[in-house]
């Protein structure tokens, strides 16, 4: 499970076979800035614990021959 806040997955290819990408949806991103210029990291706050847990559960429930992509 790969989390993308400031980074756009198109700019950051991970090449994991069974990867689920979760992208934080924020009006200011993706910005690719090393230091956020907002008062909060909206892009990372948009990624919830439930989103990550659901993605992890989907990966753990797959058989070895399936690949999931969001």
PDB file of N, CA, C, O and CB in Angstrom:
ATOM      1  N   UNK A   1       0.867  -1.162   0.000  1.00  0.00           N
ATOM      2  CA  UNK A   1       0.000   0.000   0.000  1.00  0.00           C
ATOM      3  C   UNK A   1       0.912   1.223   0.000  1.00  0.00           C
ATOM      4  O   UNK A   1       1.702   1.423   0.923  1.00  0.00           O
ATOM      5  CB  UNK A   1      -0.986  -0.001   1.235  1.00  0.00           C
ATOM      6  N   UNK A   2       0.793   2.037  -1.048  1.00  0.00           N
ATOM      7  CA  UNK A   2       1.616   3.236  -1.168  1.00  0.00           C
ATOM      8  C   UNK A   2       0.738   4.465  -0.986  1.00  0.00           C
ATOM      9  O   UNK A   2      -0.324   4.583  -1.597  1.00  0.00           O
ATOM     10  CB  UNK A   2       2.344   3.279  -2.536  1.00  0.00           C
ATOM     11  N   UNK A   3       1.198   5.379  -0.136  1.00  0.00           N
ATOM     12  CA  UNK A   3       0.456   6.599   0.144  1.00  0.00           C
ATOM     13  C   UNK A   3       1.094   7.756  -0.607  1.00  0.00           C
ATOM     14  O   UNK A   3       2.310   7.944  -0.566  1.00  0.00           O
ATOM     15  CB  UNK A   3       0.413   6.887   1.663  1.00  0.00           C
ATOM     16  N   UNK A   4       0.263   8.528  -1.292  1.00  0.00           N
ATOM     17  CA  UNK A   4       0.734   9.678  -2.043  1.00  0.00           C
ATOM     18  C   UNK A   4      -0.010  10.916  -1.574  1.00  0.00           C
ATOM     19  O   UNK A   4      -1.230  11.014  -1.702  1.00  0.00           O
ATOM     20  CB  UNK A   4       0.548   9.465  -3.563  1.00  0.00           C
ATOM     21  N   UNK A   5       0.740  11.851  -1.035  1.00  0.00           N
ATOM     22  CA  UNK A   5       0.172  13.134  -0.624  1.00  0.00           C
ATOM     23  C   UNK A   5       0.710  14.210  -1.536  1.00  0.00           C
ATOM     24  O   UNK A   5       0.048  14.626  -2.487  1.00  0.00           O
ATOM     25  CB  UNK A   5       0.499  13.453   0.861  1.00  0.00           C
ATOM     26  N   UNK A   6       1.924  14.662  -1.239  1.00  0.00           N
ATOM     27  CA  UNK A   6       2.527  15.712  -2.057  1.00  0.00           C
ATOM     28  C   UNK A   6       3.040  15.172  -3.382  1.00  0.00           C
ATOM     29  O   UNK A   6       3.171  15.925  -4.348  1.00  0.00           O
ATOM     30  CB  UNK A   6       3.660  16.380  -1.301  1.00  0.00           C
ATOM     31  N   UNK A   7       3.327  13.894  -3.439  1.00  0.00           N
ATOM     32  CA  UNK A   7       3.862  13.295  -4.667  1.00  0.00           C
ATOM     33  C   UNK A   7       2.747  12.729  -5.531  1.00  0.00           C
ATOM     34  O   UNK A   7       1.819  12.092  -5.033  1.00  0.00           O
ATOM     35  CB  UNK A   7       4.872  12.195  -4.332  1.00  0.00           C
ATOM     36  N   UNK A   8       2.851  12.966  -6.809  1.00  0.00           N
ATOM     37  CA  UNK A   8       1.929  12.414  -7.787  1.00  0.00           C
ATOM     38  C   UNK A   8       2.458  11.029  -8.181  1.00  0.00           C
ATOM     39  O   UNK A   8       3.644  10.899  -8.484  1.00  0.00           O
ATOM     40  CB  UNK A   8       1.782  13.362  -9.045  1.00  0.00           C
ATOM     41  N   UNK A   9       1.617  10.002  -8.183  1.00  0.00           N
ATOM     42  CA  UNK A   9       2.090   8.672  -8.563  1.00  0.00           C
ATOM     43  C   UNK A   9       2.714   8.648  -9.958  1.00  0.00           C
ATOM     44  O   UNK A   9       3.567   7.804 -10.234  1.00  0.00           O
ATOM     45  CB  UNK A   9       0.946   7.684  -8.501  1.00  0.00           C
ATOM     46  N   UNK A  10       2.307   9.549 -10.831  1.00  0.00           N
ATOM     47  CA  UNK A  10       2.902   9.605 -12.172  1.00  0.00           C
ATOM     48  C   UNK A  10       4.370  10.026 -12.114  1.00  0.00           C
ATOM     49  O   UNK A  10       5.149   9.698 -13.009  1.00  0.00           O
ATOM     50  CB  UNK A  10       2.116  10.577 -13.064  1.00  0.00           C
ATOM     51  N   UNK A  11       4.739  10.741 -11.077  1.00  0.00           N
ATOM     52  CA  UNK A  11       6.117  11.202 -10.917  1.00  0.00           C
ATOM     53  C   UNK A  11       6.948  10.224 -10.105  1.00  0.00           C
ATOM     54  O   UNK A  11       8.177  10.285 -10.135  1.00  0.00           O
ATOM     55  CB  UNK A  11       6.141  12.567 -10.255  1.00  0.00           C
ATOM     56  N   UNK A  12       6.301   9.330  -9.386  1.00  0.00           N
ATOM     57  CA  UNK A  12       6.981   8.443  -8.449  1.00  0.00           C
ATOM     58  C   UNK A  12       6.569   7.009  -8.743  1.00  0.00           C
ATOM     59  O   UNK A  12       5.655   6.488  -8.104  1.00  0.00           O
ATOM     60  CB  UNK A  12       6.655   8.823  -6.978  1.00  0.00           C
ATOM     61  N   UNK A  13       7.218   6.376  -9.682  1.00  0.00           N
ATOM     62  CA  UNK A  13       6.859   4.998 -10.024  1.00  0.00           C
ATOM     63  C   UNK A  13       7.541   4.055  -9.047  1.00  0.00           C
ATOM     64  O   UNK A  13       8.761   4.079  -8.885  1.00  0.00           O
ATOM     65  CB  UNK A  13       7.258   4.658 -11.490  1.00  0.00           C
ATOM     66  N   UNK A  14       6.739   3.229  -8.405  1.00  0.00           N
ATOM     67  CA  UNK A  14       7.260   2.300  -7.404  1.00  0.00           C
ATOM     68  C   UNK A  14       7.470   0.903  -7.959  1.00  0.00           C
ATOM     69  O   UNK A  14       8.302   0.159  -7.440  1.00  0.00           O
ATOM     70  CB  UNK A  14       6.328   2.236  -6.226  1.00  0.00           C
ATOM     71  N   UNK A  15       6.739   0.527  -9.000  1.00  0.00           N
ATOM     72  CA  UNK A  15       6.877  -0.777  -9.655  1.00  0.00           C
ATOM     73  C   UNK A  15       6.641  -1.979  -8.739  1.00  0.00           C
ATOM     74  O   UNK A  15       7.240  -3.037  -8.933  1.00  0.00           O
ATOM     75  CB  UNK A  15       8.239  -0.884 -10.245  1.00  0.00           C
ATOM     76  N   UNK A  16       5.780  -1.819  -7.756  1.00  0.00           N
ATOM     77  CA  UNK A  16       5.430  -2.967  -6.921  1.00  0.00           C
ATOM     78  C   UNK A  16       4.363  -3.779  -7.641  1.00  0.00           C
ATOM     79  O   UNK A  16       3.409  -3.209  -8.170  1.00  0.00           O
ATOM     80  CB  UNK A  16       4.932  -2.513  -5.509  1.00  0.00           C
ATOM     81  N   UNK A  17       4.506  -5.088  -7.669  1.00  0.00           N
ATOM     82  CA  UNK A  17       3.573  -5.955  -8.385  1.00  0.00           C
ATOM     83  C   UNK A  17       2.151  -5.874  -7.847  1.00  0.00           C
ATOM     84  O   UNK A  17       1.198  -5.749  -8.616  1.00  0.00           O
ATOM     85  CB  UNK A  17       4.050  -7.378  -8.320  1.00  0.00           C
ATOM     86  N   UNK A  18       2.011  -5.944  -6.553  1.00  0.00           N
ATOM     87  CA  UNK A  18       0.680  -5.998  -5.950  1.00  0.00           C
ATOM     88  C   UNK A  18       0.422  -4.722  -5.157  1.00  0.00           C
ATOM     89  O   UNK A  18       0.099  -4.774  -3.970  1.00  0.00           O
ATOM     90  CB  UNK A  18       0.537  -7.243  -5.037  1.00  0.00           C
ATOM     91  N   UNK A  19       0.561  -3.607  -5.802  1.00  0.00           N
ATOM     92  CA  UNK A  19       0.462  -2.321  -5.120  1.00  0.00           C
ATOM     93  C   UNK A  19      -0.941  -1.733  -5.227  1.00  0.00           C
ATOM     94  O   UNK A  19      -1.591  -1.812  -6.269  1.00  0.00           O
ATOM     95  CB  UNK A  19       1.479  -1.346  -5.691  1.00  0.00           C
ATOM     96  N   UNK A  20      -1.381  -1.150  -4.140  1.00  0.00           N
ATOM     97  CA  UNK A  20      -2.575  -0.321  -4.136  1.00  0.00           C
ATOM     98  C   UNK A  20      -2.095   1.071  -3.773  1.00  0.00           C
ATOM     99  O   UNK A  20      -1.468   1.276  -2.733  1.00  0.00           O
ATOM    100  CB  UNK A  20      -3.686  -0.857  -3.129  1.00  0.00           C
ATOM    101  N   UNK A  21      -2.396   2.021  -4.638  1.00  0.00           N
ATOM    102  CA  UNK A  21      -1.985   3.403  -4.412  1.00  0.00           C
ATOM    103  C   UNK A  21      -3.154   4.180  -3.828  1.00  0.00           C
ATOM    104  O   UNK A  21      -4.266   4.143  -4.354  1.00  0.00           O
ATOM    105  CB  UNK A  21      -1.488   4.061  -5.726  1.00  0.00           C
ATOM    106  N   UNK A  22      -2.888   4.882  -2.737  1.00  0.00           N
ATOM    107  CA  UNK A  22      -3.889   5.745  -2.135  1.00  0.00           C
ATOM    108  C   UNK A  22      -3.378   7.172  -2.290  1.00  0.00           C
ATOM    109  O   UNK A  22      -2.277   7.505  -1.853  1.00  0.00           O
ATOM    110  CB  UNK A  22      -4.155   5.376  -0.620  1.00  0.00           C
ATOM    111  N   UNK A  23      -4.194   7.999  -2.918  1.00  0.00           N
ATOM    112  CA  UNK A  23      -3.786   9.359  -3.239  1.00  0.00           C
ATOM    113  C   UNK A  23      -4.630  10.335  -2.428  1.00  0.00           C
ATOM    114  O   UNK A  23      -5.858  10.336  -2.518  1.00  0.00           O
ATOM    115  CB  UNK A  23      -3.922   9.638  -4.760  1.00  0.00           C
ATOM    116  N   UNK A  24      -3.958  11.162  -1.639  1.00  0.00           N
ATOM    117  CA  UNK A  24      -4.660  12.170  -0.846  1.00  0.00           C
ATOM    118  C   UNK A  24      -5.218  13.259  -1.737  1.00  0.00           C
ATOM    119  O   UNK A  24      -4.472  13.924  -2.455  1.00  0.00           O
ATOM    120  CB  UNK A  24      -3.730  12.777   0.202  1.00  0.00           C
ATOM    121  N   UNK A  25      -6.516  13.441  -1.695  1.00  0.00           N
ATOM    122  CA  UNK A  25      -7.186  14.417  -2.555  1.00  0.00           C
ATOM    123  C   UNK A  25      -7.237  15.763  -1.843  1.00  0.00           C
ATOM    124  O   UNK A  25      -7.983  15.936  -0.879  1.00  0.00           O
ATOM    125  CB  UNK A  25      -8.618  13.940  -2.932  1.00  0.00           C
ATOM    126  N   UNK A  26      -6.439  16.712  -2.323  1.00  0.00           N
ATOM    127  CA  UNK A  26      -6.430  18.057  -1.751  1.00  0.00           C
ATOM    128  C   UNK A  26      -6.331  19.073  -2.885  1.00  0.00           C
ATOM    129  O   UNK A  26      -5.716  18.810  -3.919  1.00  0.00           O
ATOM    130  CB  UNK A  26      -5.253  18.232  -0.740  1.00  0.00           C
ATOM    131  N   UNK A  27      -6.939  20.224  -2.676  1.00  0.00           N
ATOM    132  CA  UNK A  27      -6.937  21.255  -3.713  1.00  0.00           C
ATOM    133  C   UNK A  27      -5.543  21.827  -3.973  1.00  0.00           C
ATOM    134  O   UNK A  27      -5.325  22.447  -5.014  1.00  0.00           O
ATOM    135  CB  UNK A  27      -7.880  22.374  -3.323  1.00  0.00           C
ATOM    136  N   UNK A  28      -4.622  21.640  -3.078  1.00  0.00           N
ATOM    137  CA  UNK A  28      -3.278  22.200  -3.227  1.00  0.00           C
ATOM    138  C   UNK A  28      -2.263  21.193  -3.766  1.00  0.00           C
ATOM    139  O   UNK A  28      -1.092  21.535  -3.935  1.00  0.00           O
ATOM    140  CB  UNK A  28      -2.801  22.728  -1.901  1.00  0.00           C
ATOM    141  N   UNK A  29      -2.680  19.987  -4.031  1.00  0.00           N
ATOM    142  CA  UNK A  29      -1.705  18.985  -4.436  1.00  0.00           C
ATOM    143  C   UNK A  29      -2.094  18.260  -5.694  1.00  0.00           C
ATOM    144  O   UNK A  29      -3.206  18.437  -6.191  1.00  0.00           O
ATOM    145  CB  UNK A  29      -1.503  18.001  -3.346  1.00  0.00           C
ATOM    146  N   UNK A  30      -1.221  17.461  -6.211  1.00  0.00           N
ATOM    147  CA  UNK A  30       0.110  17.213  -5.658  1.00  0.00           C
ATOM    148  C   UNK A  30       1.049  18.383  -5.969  1.00  0.00           C
ATOM    149  O   UNK A  30       1.029  18.934  -7.069  1.00  0.00           O
ATOM    150  CB  UNK A  30       0.691  15.895  -6.219  1.00  0.00           C
ATOM    151  N   UNK A  31       1.854  18.743  -5.003  1.00  0.00           N
ATOM    152  CA  UNK A  31       2.714  19.907  -5.161  1.00  0.00           C
ATOM    153  C   UNK A  31       4.200  19.549  -5.249  1.00  0.00           C
ATOM    154  O   UNK A  31       4.991  20.325  -5.785  1.00  0.00           O
ATOM    155  CB  UNK A  31       2.491  20.855  -4.016  1.00  0.00           C
ATOM    156  N   UNK A  32       4.582  18.383  -4.728  1.00  0.00           N
ATOM    157  CA  UNK A  32       5.974  17.913  -4.730  1.00  0.00           C
ATOM    158  C   UNK A  32       6.901  18.816  -3.939  1.00  0.00           C
ATOM    159  O   UNK A  32       8.104  18.848  -4.197  1.00  0.00           O
ATOM    160  CB  UNK A  32       6.479  17.800  -6.145  1.00  0.00           C
ATOM    161  N   UNK A  33       6.369  19.536  -3.000  1.00  0.00           N
ATOM    162  CA  UNK A  33       7.216  20.398  -2.166  1.00  0.00           C
ATOM    163  C   UNK A  33       7.741  19.614  -0.963  1.00  0.00           C
ATOM    164  O   UNK A  33       6.993  18.848  -0.354  1.00  0.00           O
ATOM    165  CB  UNK A  33       6.427  21.649  -1.692  1.00  0.00           C
ATOM    166  N   UNK A  34       8.997  19.791  -0.619  1.00  0.00           N
ATOM    167  CA  UNK A  34       9.537  19.085   0.541  1.00  0.00           C
ATOM    168  C   UNK A  34       8.982  19.627   1.862  1.00  0.00           C
ATOM    169  O   UNK A  34       8.946  18.910   2.862  1.00  0.00           O
ATOM    170  CB  UNK A  34      11.054  19.180   0.543  1.00  0.00           C
ATOM    171  N   UNK A  35       8.551  20.891   1.867  1.00  0.00           N
ATOM    172  CA  UNK A  35       7.959  21.506   3.053  1.00  0.00           C
ATOM    173  C   UNK A  35       6.623  22.113   2.640  1.00  0.00           C
ATOM    174  O   UNK A  35       6.548  22.894   1.691  1.00  0.00           O
ATOM    175  CB  UNK A  35       8.913  22.594   3.681  1.00  0.00           C
ATOM    176  N   UNK A  36       5.587  21.748   3.355  1.00  0.00           N
ATOM    177  CA  UNK A  36       4.236  22.212   3.027  1.00  0.00           C
ATOM    178  C   UNK A  36       4.120  23.711   3.317  1.00  0.00           C
ATOM    179  O   UNK A  36       4.580  24.193   4.352  1.00  0.00           O
ATOM    180  CB  UNK A  36       3.166  21.416   3.834  1.00  0.00           C
ATOM    181  N   UNK A  37       3.499  24.436   2.387  1.00  0.00           N
ATOM    182  CA  UNK A  37       3.288  25.862   2.615  1.00  0.00           C
ATOM    183  C   UNK A  37       1.887  26.153   3.148  1.00  0.00           C
ATOM    184  O   UNK A  37       1.506  27.315   3.292  1.00  0.00           O
ATOM    185  CB  UNK A  37       3.522  26.636   1.327  1.00  0.00           C
ATOM    186  N   UNK A  38       1.129  25.116   3.437  1.00  0.00           N
ATOM    187  CA  UNK A  38      -0.191  25.254   4.037  1.00  0.00           C
ATOM    188  C   UNK A  38      -0.062  25.150   5.553  1.00  0.00           C
ATOM    189  O   UNK A  38       0.984  24.752   6.066  1.00  0.00           O
ATOM    190  CB  UNK A  38      -1.169  24.177   3.489  1.00  0.00           C
ATOM    191  N   UNK A  39      -1.103  25.501   6.250  1.00  0.00           N
ATOM    192  CA  UNK A  39      -1.080  25.379   7.716  1.00  0.00           C
ATOM    193  C   UNK A  39      -1.213  23.926   8.165  1.00  0.00           C
ATOM    194  O   UNK A  39      -0.832  23.578   9.283  1.00  0.00           O
ATOM    195  CB  UNK A  39      -2.204  26.216   8.335  1.00  0.00           C
ATOM    196  N   UNK A  40      -1.758  23.077   7.287  1.00  0.00           N
ATOM    197  CA  UNK A  40      -1.929  21.647   7.569  1.00  0.00           C
ATOM    198  C   UNK A  40      -1.582  20.865   6.315  1.00  0.00           C
ATOM    199  O   UNK A  40      -1.630  21.403   5.208  1.00  0.00           O
ATOM    200  CB  UNK A  40      -3.387  21.326   8.040  1.00  0.00           C
ATOM    201  N   UNK A  41      -1.242  19.627   6.481  1.00  0.00           N
ATOM    202  CA  UNK A  41      -0.966  18.738   5.349  1.00  0.00           C
ATOM    203  C   UNK A  41      -2.287  18.118   4.895  1.00  0.00           C
ATOM    204  O   UNK A  41      -2.586  16.968   5.216  1.00  0.00           O
ATOM    205  CB  UNK A  41       0.078  17.624   5.735  1.00  0.00           C
ATOM    206  N   UNK A  42      -3.072  18.893   4.144  1.00  0.00           N
ATOM    207  CA  UNK A  42      -4.401  18.446   3.709  1.00  0.00           C
ATOM    208  C   UNK A  42      -4.326  17.169   2.888  1.00  0.00           C
ATOM    209  O   UNK A  42      -5.197  16.305   2.994  1.00  0.00           O
ATOM    210  CB  UNK A  42      -5.087  19.538   2.896  1.00  0.00           C
ATOM    211  N   UNK A  43      -3.285  17.047   2.069  1.00  0.00           N
ATOM    212  CA  UNK A  43      -3.158  15.870   1.210  1.00  0.00           C
ATOM    213  C   UNK A  43      -2.986  14.593   2.038  1.00  0.00           C
ATOM    214  O   UNK A  43      -3.531  13.547   1.687  1.00  0.00           O
ATOM    215  CB  UNK A  43      -1.970  16.040   0.251  1.00  0.00           C
ATOM    216  N   UNK A  44      -2.243  14.678   3.114  1.00  0.00           N
ATOM    217  CA  UNK A  44      -2.057  13.496   3.951  1.00  0.00           C
ATOM    218  C   UNK A  44      -3.250  13.280   4.878  1.00  0.00           C
ATOM    219  O   UNK A  44      -3.605  12.140   5.179  1.00  0.00           O
ATOM    220  CB  UNK A  44      -0.773  13.624   4.772  1.00  0.00           C
ATOM    221  N   UNK A  45      -3.868  14.368   5.329  1.00  0.00           N
ATOM    222  CA  UNK A  45      -5.059  14.237   6.171  1.00  0.00           C
ATOM    223  C   UNK A  45      -6.227  13.628   5.396  1.00  0.00           C
ATOM    224  O   UNK A  45      -7.136  13.053   5.995  1.00  0.00           O
ATOM    225  CB  UNK A  45      -5.462  15.603   6.734  1.00  0.00           C
ATOM    226  N   UNK A  46      -6.206  13.751   4.077  1.00  0.00           N
ATOM    227  CA  UNK A  46      -7.272  13.175   3.246  1.00  0.00           C
ATOM    228  C   UNK A  46      -7.186  11.651   3.195  1.00  0.00           C
ATOM    229  O   UNK A  46      -8.153  10.986   2.826  1.00  0.00           O
ATOM    230  CB  UNK A  46      -7.202  13.745   1.825  1.00  0.00           C
ATOM    231  N   UNK A  47      -6.047  11.106   3.561  1.00  0.00           N
ATOM    232  CA  UNK A  47      -5.868   9.648   3.596  1.00  0.00           C
ATOM    233  C   UNK A  47      -6.217   9.182   5.000  1.00  0.00           C
ATOM    234  O   UNK A  47      -5.533   9.514   5.968  1.00  0.00           O
ATOM    235  CB  UNK A  47      -4.394   9.225   3.203  1.00  0.00           C
ATOM    236  N   UNK A  48      -7.286   8.412   5.097  1.00  0.00           N
ATOM    237  CA  UNK A  48      -7.750   7.984   6.410  1.00  0.00           C
ATOM    238  C   UNK A  48      -7.167   6.624   6.792  1.00  0.00           C
ATOM    239  O   UNK A  48      -6.714   5.856   5.943  1.00  0.00           O
ATOM    240  CB  UNK A  48      -9.275   7.926   6.435  1.00  0.00           C
ATOM    241  N   UNK A  49      -7.194   6.361   8.061  1.00  0.00           N
ATOM    242  CA  UNK A  49      -6.763   5.054   8.566  1.00  0.00           C
ATOM    243  C   UNK A  49      -7.612   3.959   7.939  1.00  0.00           C
ATOM    244  O   UNK A  49      -7.098   2.903   7.570  1.00  0.00           O
ATOM    245  CB  UNK A  49      -6.860   4.995  10.115  1.00  0.00           C
ATOM    246  N   UNK A  50      -8.909   4.210   7.817  1.00  0.00           N
ATOM    247  CA  UNK A  50      -9.806   3.218   7.209  1.00  0.00           C
ATOM    248  C   UNK A  50      -9.413   2.912   5.766  1.00  0.00           C
ATOM    249  O   UNK A  50      -9.462   1.756   5.345  1.00  0.00           O
ATOM    250  CB  UNK A  50     -11.253   3.712   7.257  1.00  0.00           C
ATOM    251  N   UNK A  51      -9.025   3.935   5.005  1.00  0.00           N
ATOM    252  CA  UNK A  51      -8.608   3.715   3.621  1.00  0.00           C
ATOM    253  C   UNK A  51      -7.394   2.788   3.560  1.00  0.00           C
ATOM    254  O   UNK A  51      -7.331   1.882   2.730  1.00  0.00           O
ATOM    255  CB  UNK A  51      -8.288   5.058   2.937  1.00  0.00           C
ATOM    256  N   UNK A  52      -6.447   3.026   4.439  1.00  0.00           N
ATOM    257  CA  UNK A  52      -5.230   2.210   4.460  1.00  0.00           C
ATOM    258  C   UNK A  52      -5.548   0.790   4.917  1.00  0.00           C
ATOM    259  O   UNK A  52      -5.062  -0.174   4.325  1.00  0.00           O
ATOM    260  CB  UNK A  52      -4.166   2.842   5.383  1.00  0.00           C
ATOM    261  N   UNK A  53      -6.347   0.655   5.948  1.00  0.00           N
ATOM    262  CA  UNK A  53      -6.706  -0.679   6.446  1.00  0.00           C
ATOM    263  C   UNK A  53      -7.485  -1.472   5.401  1.00  0.00           C
ATOM    264  O   UNK A  53      -7.240  -2.666   5.226  1.00  0.00           O
ATOM    265  CB  UNK A  53      -7.531  -0.563   7.733  1.00  0.00           C
ATOM    266  N   UNK A  54      -8.417  -0.827   4.707  1.00  0.00           N
ATOM    267  CA  UNK A  54      -9.185  -1.520   3.671  1.00  0.00           C
ATOM    268  C   UNK A  54      -8.276  -1.984   2.537  1.00  0.00           C
ATOM    269  O   UNK A  54      -8.435  -3.093   2.028  1.00  0.00           O
ATOM    270  CB  UNK A  54     -10.291  -0.607   3.120  1.00  0.00           C
ATOM    271  N   UNK A  55      -7.333  -1.148   2.143  1.00  0.00           N
ATOM    272  CA  UNK A  55      -6.393  -1.538   1.082  1.00  0.00           C
ATOM    273  C   UNK A  55      -5.531  -2.709   1.538  1.00  0.00           C
ATOM    274  O   UNK A  55      -5.299  -3.645   0.772  1.00  0.00           O
ATOM    275  CB  UNK A  55      -5.498  -0.343   0.678  1.00  0.00           C
ATOM    276  N   UNK A  56      -5.060  -2.663   2.765  1.00  0.00           N
ATOM    277  CA  UNK A  56      -4.240  -3.750   3.292  1.00  0.00           C
ATOM    278  C   UNK A  56      -5.046  -5.046   3.364  1.00  0.00           C
ATOM    279  O   UNK A  56      -4.534  -6.114   3.029  1.00  0.00           O
ATOM    280  CB  UNK A  56      -3.690  -3.385   4.683  1.00  0.00           C
ATOM    281  N   UNK A  57      -6.291  -4.959   3.794  1.00  0.00           N
ATOM    282  CA  UNK A  57      -7.148  -6.142   3.852  1.00  0.00           C
ATOM    283  C   UNK A  57      -7.368  -6.724   2.463  1.00  0.00           C
ATOM    284  O   UNK A  57      -7.351  -7.943   2.294  1.00  0.00           O
ATOM    285  CB  UNK A  57      -8.492  -5.799   4.498  1.00  0.00           C
ATOM    286  N   UNK A  58      -7.575  -5.867   1.467  1.00  0.00           N
ATOM    287  CA  UNK A  58      -7.751  -6.358   0.092  1.00  0.00           C
ATOM    288  C   UNK A  58      -6.497  -7.096  -0.371  1.00  0.00           C
ATOM    289  O   UNK A  58      -6.594  -8.165  -0.973  1.00  0.00           O
ATOM    290  CB  UNK A  58      -8.069  -5.185  -0.873  1.00  0.00           C
ATOM    291  N   UNK A  59      -5.332  -6.537  -0.095  1.00  0.00           N
ATOM    292  CA  UNK A  59      -4.089  -7.198  -0.501  1.00  0.00           C
ATOM    293  C   UNK A  59      -3.914  -8.537   0.211  1.00  0.00           C
ATOM    294  O   UNK A  59      -3.502  -9.517  -0.408  1.00  0.00           O
ATOM    295  CB  UNK A  59      -2.886  -6.291  -0.213  1.00  0.00           C
ATOM    296  N   UNK A  60      -4.219  -8.585   1.483  1.00  0.00           N
ATOM    297  CA  UNK A  60      -4.043  -9.825   2.242  1.00  0.00           C
ATOM    298  C   UNK A  60      -5.035 -10.895   1.826  1.00  0.00           C
ATOM    299  O   UNK A  60      -4.778 -12.084   2.015  1.00  0.00           O
ATOM    300  CB  UNK A  60      -4.181  -9.554   3.726  1.00  0.00           C
ATOM    301  N   UNK A  61      -6.176 -10.486   1.256  1.00  0.00           N
ATOM    302  CA  UNK A  61      -7.186 -11.465   0.868  1.00  0.00           C
ATOM    303  C   UNK A  61      -6.973 -12.004  -0.545  1.00  0.00           C
ATOM    304  O   UNK A  61      -7.649 -12.950  -0.948  1.00  0.00           O
ATOM    305  CB  UNK A  61      -8.559 -10.849   0.972  1.00  0.00           C
ATOM    306  N   UNK A  62      -6.057 -11.426  -1.292  1.00  0.00           N
ATOM    307  CA  UNK A  62      -5.812 -11.873  -2.666  1.00  0.00           C
ATOM    308  C   UNK A  62      -5.068 -13.197  -2.698  1.00  0.00           C
ATOM    309  O   UNK A  62      -4.264 -13.500  -1.817  1.00  0.00           O
ATOM    310  CB  UNK A  62      -5.024 -10.820  -3.434  1.00  0.00           C
ATOM    311  N   UNK A  63      -5.352 -13.972  -3.726  1.00  0.00           N
ATOM    312  CA  UNK A  63      -4.490 -15.121  -3.943  1.00  0.00           C
ATOM    313  C   UNK A  63      -3.245 -14.623  -4.676  1.00  0.00           C
ATOM    314  O   UNK A  63      -3.234 -13.484  -5.144  1.00  0.00           O
ATOM    315  CB  UNK A  63      -5.227 -16.254  -4.755  1.00  0.00           C
ATOM    316  N   UNK A  64      -2.235 -15.409  -4.785  1.00  0.00           N
ATOM    317  CA  UNK A  64      -0.948 -14.974  -5.312  1.00  0.00           C
ATOM    318  C   UNK A  64      -0.971 -14.624  -6.792  1.00  0.00           C
ATOM    319  O   UNK A  64      -0.002 -14.045  -7.284  1.00  0.00           O
ATOM    320  CB  UNK A  64       0.063 -16.034  -5.079  1.00  0.00           C
ATOM    321  N   UNK A  65      -2.026 -14.945  -7.521  1.00  0.00           N
ATOM    322  CA  UNK A  65      -2.055 -14.700  -8.958  1.00  0.00           C
ATOM    323  C   UNK A  65      -2.796 -13.422  -9.345  1.00  0.00           C
ATOM    324  O   UNK A  65      -2.794 -13.047 -10.517  1.00  0.00           O
ATOM    325  CB  UNK A  65      -2.686 -15.866  -9.648  1.00  0.00           C
ATOM    326  N   UNK A  66      -3.422 -12.753  -8.394  1.00  0.00           N
ATOM    327  CA  UNK A  66      -4.201 -11.564  -8.724  1.00  0.00           C
ATOM    328  C   UNK A  66      -3.419 -10.290  -8.394  1.00  0.00           C
ATOM    329  O   UNK A  66      -2.648 -10.239  -7.436  1.00  0.00           O
ATOM    330  CB  UNK A  66      -5.540 -11.577  -7.970  1.00  0.00           C
ATOM    331  N   UNK A  67      -3.641  -9.289  -9.199  1.00  0.00           N
ATOM    332  CA  UNK A  67      -3.056  -7.965  -8.961  1.00  0.00           C
ATOM    333  C   UNK A  67      -4.186  -6.961  -8.905  1.00  0.00           C
ATOM    334  O   UNK A  67      -5.061  -6.965  -9.770  1.00  0.00           O
ATOM    335  CB  UNK A  67      -2.017  -7.579 -10.068  1.00  0.00           C
ATOM    336  N   UNK A  68      -4.181  -6.101  -7.900  1.00  0.00           N
ATOM    337  CA  UNK A  68      -5.204  -5.095  -7.736  1.00  0.00           C
ATOM    338  C   UNK A  68      -4.592  -3.733  -8.009  1.00  0.00           C
ATOM    339  O   UNK A  68      -3.494  -3.440  -7.535  1.00  0.00           O
ATOM    340  CB  UNK A  68      -5.826  -5.156  -6.325  1.00  0.00           C
ATOM    341  N   UNK A  69      -5.282  -2.905  -8.758  1.00  0.00           N
ATOM    342  CA  UNK A  69      -4.824  -1.549  -9.020  1.00  0.00           C
ATOM    343  C   UNK A  69      -6.014  -0.625  -8.886  1.00  0.00           C
ATOM    344  O   UNK A  69      -7.057  -0.870  -9.492  1.00  0.00           O
ATOM    345  CB  UNK A  69      -4.168  -1.425 -10.427  1.00  0.00           C
ATOM    346  N   UNK A  70      -5.879   0.428  -8.108  1.00  0.00           N
ATOM    347  CA  UNK A  70      -6.954   1.419  -7.982  1.00  0.00           C
ATOM    348  C   UNK A  70      -6.875   2.417  -9.081  1.00  0.00           C
ATOM    349  O   UNK A  70      -7.697   3.331  -9.145  1.00  0.00           O
ATOM    350  CB  UNK A  70      -6.899   2.125  -6.646  1.00  0.00           C
TER     351      UNK A  70
END
